[in-house]
Amino acid sequence: MGEFTDKVKGNVNEAIGKVKQQSGDAETREEGAAQEVKGEGQQVKGAVKGLFK
């Protein structure tokens, strides 16, 4: 995947994670927190790819 694709997927995962954290279900909130962290990681991955282009 390219730099742009990683950043977009990261933003999407982070946004979905934030929405899930607003849930009344504890399991869904935990899942949302994990998804947000995953999204942040994808954004970093994209940024690193951009540095090495």
Secondary structure as UniProt FT lines:
FT   HELIX           3..20
FT   TURN            21..22
FT   HELIX           26..51
//
